[in-house]
Amino acid sequence: MPSIASARYGKDNVRVYKVHRDQETGVQTVTEMTVCCLLEGEIETSYTEADNSVVVATDSIKNTIYIKAKEHPVNPPELYAAYLTQHFIDTYPHITSAHVKVIVHRWTRMTVDGAPHPHSFFRDGQETRNVEATATRGAGITIKSGIVGLLVLKSTGSAFHGFVRDEYTSLPETWDRILSTDVDCSWTWAPFATVAAVVDGVERFDKAWESARAITMKTFALDESASVQNTMYKMSQQILDAAPETAVVGYSLPNKHYFEIDLSWHKGMKNTGKDAEVYAPQSGPNGLIKCEVARS
Ligand SMILES: O=c1[nH]c(=O)c2[nH]c(=O)[nH]c2[nH]1
């Protein structure tokens, strides 16, 4: 008889909005998230024997996501994710691991007549702040934080030459190209023994997110890039330095190509090399460069 090799289940795409109202100033602050929560444990019989006695309904998991958002702060998302994962371990003896993913969407405060508006916000890009937390019975809480969907482009300051040239190579070497990518950056924290250890020094999470974002953009802008590989390694090194409690930093960067267009067939128009001004952005195929950098 085949057996269950692995199983987890839960609710995905739970959209949550929370408002904080400062009673003294009248300033409101909003958080919008998409949450996924999956449970693992002694649940095999629900698959093999139709035994629903081991099933915490996914509808109840959804309710729990809302209730924990009401009971606890949702900022930083690492803290909320830790509370949520630990709840399932504490509440259901047969659940051995709870996996929570939180995607935080941007609502940036509007500036109106030069002043921050107390309750109006705008979406200033598709970038999200992501957190994946897992609580495992007897093994504490692991947390991975990240930035996804930060779209960046530099119009010069990037080269790519010296790569393998053989009978499969048609790409010319370049000393000046456009570099664009959609940043997916993550940093994995050394494991936390308990939720209390997550709470203790909780400011580390916002600080690391701010540092990672600033380092990514500053390095992208200032580095005379030899390749996506080298630039992402430089970014990773700096994030490890800036966030000492992290163990690993990873990037996954698509190389979003912009091709030169030869227009010389039209009245001898010059639009290549140093005369290139009009380019064709490519939607695919694209390079995809990944790395994880760990402390030595
Ligand atoms: O930065 C780059 N890395 C590559 O590995 C690569 N490959 C390629 O065709 N262009 C680029 N650019």
Ligand as a Chemical Component Dictionary entry (heavy atoms), coordinates in Angstrom:
data_LIG
# 
_chem_comp.id                   LIG 
_chem_comp.type                 NON-POLYMER 
_chem_comp.pdbx_formal_charge   0 
_chem_comp.three_letter_code    LIG 
# 
loop_
_chem_comp_atom.comp_id 
_chem_comp_atom.atom_id 
_chem_comp_atom.alt_atom_id 
_chem_comp_atom.type_symbol 
_chem_comp_atom.charge 
_chem_comp_atom.model_Cartn_x 
_chem_comp_atom.model_Cartn_y 
_chem_comp_atom.model_Cartn_z 
_chem_comp_atom.pdbx_ordinal 
LIG O1 O1 O 0 25.282 39.566 -15.771 1  
LIG C1 C1 C 0 25.127 38.642 -16.584 2  
LIG N1 N1 N 0 25.363 37.371 -16.195 3  
LIG C2 C2 C 0 25.223 36.295 -17.054 4  
LIG O2 O2 O 0 25.458 35.133 -16.668 5  
LIG C3 C3 C 0 24.810 36.580 -18.360 6  
LIG N2 N2 N 0 24.555 35.808 -19.438 7  
LIG C4 C4 C 0 24.164 36.615 -20.445 8  
LIG O3 O3 O 0 23.829 36.223 -21.594 9  
LIG N3 N3 N 0 24.160 37.918 -20.029 10 
LIG C5 C5 C 0 24.545 37.919 -18.725 11 
LIG N4 N4 N 0 24.723 38.919 -17.833 12 
# 
loop_
_chem_comp_bond.comp_id 
_chem_comp_bond.atom_id_1 
_chem_comp_bond.atom_id_2 
_chem_comp_bond.value_order 
_chem_comp_bond.pdbx_ordinal 
LIG O1 C1 DOUB 1  
LIG C1 N1 SING 2  
LIG C1 N4 SING 3  
LIG N1 C2 SING 4  
LIG C2 O2 DOUB 5  
LIG C2 C3 SING 6  
LIG C3 N2 SING 7  
LIG C3 C5 DOUB 8  
LIG N2 C4 SING 9  
LIG C4 O3 DOUB 10 
LIG C4 N3 SING 11 
LIG N3 C5 SING 12 
LIG C5 N4 SING 13 
# 
